[in-house]
Amino acid sequence: MNLNLYIIRDYLNQAILHQNIHHSLIFCPFDSVTLYYPGQAVLANYLYVIDGEVWMKEKEYFAGGNFVIWNWDGQCEGTPSINSIGLSPEPSIHEIFFQIQQIFSRFQKWELELYGLLANHAPFKKYGDISLGFLENPICMYTAGLRNIFYSERKKAKNLMLFTEEDADNFLPYDDIEGLRLNPEFTRTIDQTEPTIFPDDFWGYRILYDNIRVQGLYIARLMVCEVERPLRSSDYALLHMLSTMIQHGIANQEMAINSHPQYFDDYILRLIHREPVSVQELLPVLEKFQWAVNDSYFCVLIPISTYDQAISTVSTFCIKLESLISGCAALEKDSHIVLLVNLRNAASTRDEILANLIYLLRENLLKAGISSEFSDLWQLYHYYNQAENALHIGAETNPTLWYYRYEHYAYRHLLKRALGDSTIESICPSGLQKLLSYDLLHNRQYTRSLKVYLEEDQSVTRTIRKLYMQRSTFIYQLKRIEEISALNLSEKSCKIHLLLVFQIMEESGYQLP
């Protein structure tokens, strides 16, 4: 295991008379220790224990290296390019060398134990438990969504413990999560790539944390809480070593950090994007989640703010959704949460689930688009689109509602699809275009009368009542409409075409003359 001079300094039980350390707190350059003898070549991966007198004679020949200088005195000036610490002449140089060998041995044993845990897919708590002897403060790990994965703390009186059994696998209290969301210091922690201190003004004690990323994504945070002894420079490298091992453990474990089976999120997103997923890939993953392709489902699409994305509280909300609605899976897609509900596992109806969902949406000031029910997971793409269209159309037409069911907006969606990227004029029958032109030129409202006549199923009585018009006047208008447009209003396809165009006009805000 590679170490650095910060670790040697902190674990060597000797008074440090001098230190000149230039490398970063987490850089560990050497993996062995040896006594230095005059004329010896200096290698970058060795720590050299050197007599102060020899140091004075040969330091000008050193281009770099890492040294423990025994028998240091004021004459032994350091060299800027060399990392070194200076010790007194007591105990002997051989005793110092032996103590450093013991430090190496201790950390190599720790490293082997960590590799053993990694090979055996051990719970992450065991990683923390065997590291308490080095970090000497409570260790904990939380997901990006602020759910506890494990904590490790030496046993003491219950009232002195930082963590309780209830903390395991639970979220931080809601007030703490909200406080962190609004804390600018916390938002800056998300981008840190090396161990960093979080100040004590939030919890009353400092925290040394290291963010864990898998494929570049921030998924968890390993922390050391400064409550039993002051944090030391060596803690940075040790915490980083531990988090690196846990990172490998996360990448290798069977279950993802959100408790979905491995590859589950990937396959669901591929179905949404209409990308190929084979039966051999999908079915075993669904079985692990106790789902089947032909179960009854519906899809929910919830937009999320860029702020919540930036501070990674989206995963917290995903877990909340999964805890509120049994038999569902929540995952992130772009700037949205996709909630896929398995109605068989939920043991509730769609209406019952939505009645509960509205409280969570309202509490978090979120909106949602809801698809129809379906019973073929291979068709997820189409029902995801339903939820997406319900969200967009509903937000335009009913912005005060919290969620939008597709069935309430299916007709509007059909009208939008019918128009596509065409103009209103281009989808009008030629006879209707003539009628519109005539109205504009002669300041008439024949098109409006035709619309009402068709909407009232060609009932003259209902039409004149709605238009507040005399029967003879309307009969005359109807005759003129037929003459100008040459439309065959007795033909079913003509009537449907005209009604559809009028509905598209109305939906698009098109003003009739």
Secondary structure as UniProt FT lines:
FT   HELIX           5..11
FT   STRAND          16..20
FT   TURN            25..26
FT   STRAND          32..35
FT   TURN            38..39
FT   TURN            44..45
FT   STRAND          46..51
FT   HELIX           52..58
FT   HELIX           59..61
FT   STRAND          66..70
FT   TURN            74..75
FT   TURN            80..81
FT   STRAND          83..87
FT   HELIX           93..119
FT   TURN            120..121
FT   HELIX           124..129
FT   TURN            130..131
FT   HELIX           132..135
FT   STRAND          139..143
FT   TURN            144..145
FT   STRAND          147..152
FT   HELIX           158..160
FT   HELIX           165..167
FT   TURN            168..169
FT   HELIX           174..181
FT   HELIX           184..189
FT   TURN            190..191
FT   STRAND          196..198
FT   TURN            200..203
FT   STRAND          207..214
FT   TURN            215..216
FT   STRAND          217..225
FT   HELIX           233..252
FT   TURN            257..258
FT   TURN            262..263
FT   HELIX           264..272
FT   TURN            273..274
FT   HELIX           279..288
FT   TURN            289..290
FT   TURN            293..294
FT   STRAND          297..303
FT   HELIX           306..310
FT   TURN            311..312
FT   HELIX           314..324
FT   TURN            326..327
FT   STRAND          328..333
FT   TURN            334..335
FT   STRAND          336..342
FT   HELIX           343..346
FT   HELIX           350..363
FT   TURN            364..365
FT   STRAND          368..370
FT   HELIX           377..379
FT   HELIX           380..397
FT   TURN            399..400
FT   STRAND          403..405
FT   HELIX           406..419
FT   TURN            420..421
FT   HELIX           424..427
FT   HELIX           430..442
FT   HELIX           446..455
FT   TURN            456..458
FT   HELIX           460..467
FT   HELIX           471..485
FT   TURN            489..490
FT   HELIX           492..508
//
